[in-house]
């Protein structure tokens, strides 16, 4: 059984809204054992929506659509669907009542065009939407199933999980599931990681292994298909153990874990505190660390010392050191880390300085050069990174490598050990 995802809306084609729905839906459907074979996007145009629907129905058992269920003239999905299926649109009084009650609860008069949302193709099953005025639709046509859902993610997601997926699994007697587990690594290239675990790629059939590159991270995705949840978990556990044996400390987290949260747990476990001094990363490290609930247990302060004067006055970086080595140097990064540690009284001081670009680079200090340093009681260490990407990417990757330096220090693993 194969499915096609059809996202509808001109704003998606113009790039005004990023289509996050399709990726999220594909993940949830795969977990439910439903294979997505095609994905299409079409604008708010009757003829093109008509053509896209007909093509999807010709090659997929299940067509799942999002968008175009609103009350305005360019919301065409339900009308086109009715025309494609050759079914008249009929007023569903229960849907109309729910919409009217929603407006009454807000003490707002319901516009007449909202009645359009209560029109459904004859024989279609309405999918309740407690978070909005646009109900979803479930239609069986022969052996196929067609699903329409709102494009608003907060309305679509619970509808897919609570109503659509259970119907699909029952209608098509789907018993198997596809479960993925992601191991996150930092500080190793994609090619070097492939050399470590490449034989598993070739040998494994179920579970399978995939490698995905992300900003500052390489993810190893383990995927297993089966009917018995216990057996799936056992297979993934066994493969994860093998992968971790090969990669060791390079794996910093699993699934939705973020590096800043992992670092926070390590700091809390060691009852340690941290202060951060940032130049090129512009407060990004402090922001990421404080995004973690409870970070006040270990995060003491963050200082953005962008100018030379700020480095001197706020962090006590010696003027002659800045003159001799330049602001972007290992020596200055060390002085920044030592300075923020001393002024804050934190157990650890972490610092970054670099050139994020796109201008300002020289042959000796090119764009993408980031120096990170860590200071602790009785010592300090610094590391130079040559990072690629635009300004935003260099800032993020610089913050990532500084956090990874901190994580490895807390684990007692040298930063240059791969």
Secondary structure, 3 states (H helix, E strand, C coil): CEEEEEEECHHHHCCCCCCCHHHHHHHHHHHCCCEEEEEEEECCCHHHHHHHHHHHHHHCCEEEEECCCCCCCCCCHHHHHHHHHCCCEEECHHHHHHHHHHHHHCCCCCCHHHHHHHEEECCCEEECCCCCCCCEEEEEECCEEEEEECCCHHHHHHHHHHHHHHHHHHHCCCCCEEEEEEEEECCCCHHHHHHHHHHHHHHCCCCEEEEEEECCEEEEEEEEEECCHHHHHHHHHHHHHHHHHHHHHHEEEECCCCHHHHHHHHHHHCCCCEEEEECCCCCHHHHHHHCCCCHHHCEEEEEECCCHHHHHHHHCCCHHHHHHHCCCCHHHHHHHHHHHHHHHCCCEEEEEEECCCCCCCCCCCCCCEEEEEEEECCEEEEEEEECCCCHHHHHHHHHHHHHHHHHHHHHCCCCCCC
